[in-house]
Amino acid sequence: MDIDRYFVAARLASRVIAALGKIVPHSLTLNLRRFIALKALHIRHQKSDSVS
């Protein structure tokens, strides 16, 4: 999968989570956000490794 697609997916996921946040308890969305943030950091790190 192309790295740019991951960022588009992450943005979309964050919007979905924001919408869910109005319905689902905050602690659950917080865990999801943390997981996605860690994934995005990991992907970004891989991207910088492949460039250099």
C-alpha positions as CSV (number, residue, x, y, z in Angstrom):
1,M,0.0,0.0,0.0
2,D,1.3,3.5,-0.9
3,I,2.4,5.6,2.1
4,D,0.3,8.6,1.0
5,R,-2.8,6.3,1.2
6,Y,-2.0,5.6,4.8
7,F,-2.1,9.3,5.6
8,V,-5.5,9.7,3.7
9,A,-6.8,6.7,5.6
10,A,-5.5,8.1,8.9
11,R,-7.3,11.4,8.3
12,L,-10.5,9.6,7.4
13,A,-10.2,7.5,10.5
14,S,-9.7,10.5,12.7
15,R,-12.9,12.0,11.3
16,V,-14.7,8.8,11.9
17,I,-13.4,8.7,15.5
18,A,-14.4,12.4,16.0
19,A,-17.9,11.5,14.9
20,L,-17.9,8.4,17.1
21,G,-16.7,10.5,20.0
22,K,-20.1,12.1,20.1
23,I,-21.7,8.6,20.6
24,V,-19.1,6.4,22.2
25,P,-17.5,7.0,25.6
26,H,-14.5,9.3,25.4
27,S,-12.0,6.7,26.9
28,L,-12.7,4.3,24.0
29,T,-12.1,6.9,21.3
30,L,-9.0,8.1,23.2
31,N,-7.5,4.6,23.0
32,L,-8.3,4.4,19.3
33,R,-6.7,7.8,18.7
34,R,-3.6,6.7,20.6
35,F,-3.4,3.5,18.5
36,I,-3.8,5.4,15.2
37,A,-1.2,8.1,16.3
38,L,1.3,5.3,17.1
39,K,0.6,3.7,13.7
40,A,1.1,7.0,11.9
41,L,4.3,7.7,13.8
42,H,5.6,4.2,12.8
43,I,4.7,4.7,9.2
44,R,6.3,8.2,9.1
45,H,9.4,6.7,10.7
46,Q,9.5,4.0,8.0
47,K,9.1,6.6,5.3
48,S,12.0,8.7,6.6
49,D,14.2,5.5,6.8
50,S,13.4,4.7,3.2
51,V,14.2,8.2,1.9
52,S,17.7,8.4,3.5
